[in-house]
Amino acid sequence: MTDNAVESKQGGARVRVPPPLVFLAAIVIGAFLPGLRVRGPWWLAAGAALVVAGFLLGLSAMGWFRKTGQDPKPWLPSPELIVQGAYKYTRNPMYVGMTLLTLGIAALSGRLWIAALAPLALAAVHLLAVLPEERYLASKFGAPYLEYKTRVRRYL
């Protein structure tokens, strides 16, 4: 049974800002800031690799949500703990994927402000989503989640 102090009105974690919007804001803001531009084939190759890695990591995590009948929106209830697939290696594969995707877009576009804002976006998501999700999952699943936290890193 979860504690109302950690639960949203919908029964999930108390996350008020959709995390993808935070990363999207970093991309949009970084795209319009002047300076810090790079070009070259290495940047394009690195950007493509990061975009593919971020997309595949996020897609894999979404697949586990679908397989377990869950919705990835953190403010909706989590009926079970997912510890398979990418979740064996990181407790937040979607946020790692979004960070990689943001860094990849920075490299592909040659706009390093986007890359500079990516860690800030992850820090904001950490405060706005990850910490509330962790409190919710600890309240809902107790010992199994706490044991999972000792085995698997938060990000990498």
C-alpha positions in Angstrom: 0.0 0.0 0.0 1.4 3.4 -1.0 1.6 6.6 1.1 -0.6 9.4 -0.2 2.3 11.8 0.3 4.2 10.1 -2.5 1.2 9.3 -4.8 -0.3 11.4 -7.6 -4.1 11.8 -7.9 -4.0 9.1 -10.6 -2.2 6.7 -8.2 1.3 6.8 -9.5 4.4 8.8 -8.5 4.0 12.6 -7.8 5.6 13.7 -11.1 4.1 16.9 -12.3 6.2 17.6 -15.4 6.5 15.1 -18.2 10.2 14.3 -18.4 10.3 14.3 -22.3 9.2 17.9 -22.2 12.3 18.8 -20.1 14.6 17.2 -22.7 12.7 18.9 -25.5 13.1 22.2 -23.8 16.8 21.7 -23.6 16.9 20.9 -27.4 14.8 23.9 -28.4 16.6 26.4 -26.1 20.0 25.0 -27.2 19.1 25.2 -30.8 18.5 29.0 -30.5 21.4 30.0 -28.4 24.2 31.6 -30.5 27.7 30.2 -30.8 29.2 26.8 -29.8 28.9 25.4 -33.3 30.8 22.4 -34.7 30.8 20.6 -38.0 32.4 17.5 -39.5 32.0 13.8 -40.2 33.0 12.7 -36.7 30.3 14.8 -35.2 27.7 13.3 -37.6 28.9 9.7 -36.9 28.9 10.3 -33.1 25.5 12.0 -33.3 24.0 9.1 -35.3 25.4 6.6 -32.9 24.0 8.4 -29.9 20.6 8.9 -31.5 20.3 5.2 -32.3 21.6 4.1 -28.9 19.1 6.5 -27.1 16.2 5.4 -29.3 16.9 1.7 -28.9 17.4 2.0 -25.1 14.1 3.9 -24.8 12.3 1.5 -27.1 13.5 -1.5 -25.1 12.3 0.1 -21.9 8.9 0.9 -23.4 8.7 -2.7 -24.6 8.9 -3.9 -21.0 6.2 -1.5 -20.0 3.9 -2.9 -22.7 4.8 -6.5 -21.9 3.8 -6.0 -18.3 0.7 -4.0 -19.2 1.9 -0.7 -17.7 1.8 2.8 -18.9 5.2 4.7 -18.9 3.7 7.9 -17.6 5.2 8.1 -14.1 2.0 9.6 -12.5 0.0 6.5 -13.4 0.1 3.4 -11.1 2.9 0.8 -11.5 1.3 -2.6 -10.9 4.6 -4.4 -10.9 8.3 -3.7 -10.6 10.2 -4.1 -13.9 13.7 -5.6 -13.4 14.2 -7.3 -16.8 15.9 -6.1 -20.0 17.6 -2.7 -19.7 16.2 -2.5 -16.2 18.9 -5.1 -15.1 21.5 -2.4 -15.8 19.9 0.9 -15.1 16.9 1.8 -13.0 16.1 4.7 -15.5 16.7 3.5 -19.0 14.2 5.9 -20.5 15.9 8.9 -19.0 19.3 7.6 -20.0 17.9 7.1 -23.5 16.5 10.6 -23.6 19.9 12.0 -22.5 21.7 10.0 -25.2 19.1 11.2 -27.8 19.6 14.8 -26.7 23.4 14.5 -27.0 23.0 12.8 -30.4 20.8 15.7 -31.6 23.4 18.1 -30.4 26.1 16.4 -32.4 24.0 15.9 -35.5 23.0 19.6 -35.5 26.4 20.8 -34.5 24.9 22.9 -31.7 26.9 22.3 -28.6 24.6 24.3 -26.4 22.2 21.4 -26.7 24.9 19.1 -25.4 25.7 21.6 -22.6 22.0 21.6 -21.6 21.6 17.8 -21.7 23.1 17.3 -18.2 21.0 20.1 -16.8 17.9 18.5 -18.3 18.8 15.2 -16.7 19.4 17.0 -13.4 15.9 18.6 -13.6 14.4 15.3 -14.4 16.3 13.8 -11.5 14.6 16.3 -9.1 11.2 16.4 -10.8 10.7 12.8 -11.7 13.4 10.3 -10.5 13.3 11.2 -6.8 9.5 11.2 -6.6 9.4 7.9 -8.6 11.8 6.3 -6.2 9.8 7.4 -3.1 6.6 6.0 -4.8 8.3 2.7 -5.7 9.8 2.3 -2.3 6.4 3.0 -0.7 4.6 0.6 -3.0 7.0 -2.3 -3.4 9.0 -2.0 -0.1 11.8 -4.5 0.3 11.9 -5.9 -3.3 12.4 -2.3 -4.6 15.0 -1.5 -1.9 16.9 -4.6 -2.8 16.7 -3.8 -6.5 18.2 -0.3 -5.7 21.2 -1.9 -4.1 21.9 -4.1 -7.2 21.2 -1.7 -10.0 22.6 1.8 -10.5 20.3 4.7 -11.0 21.7 5.7 -14.3 24.9 4.1 -15.6 
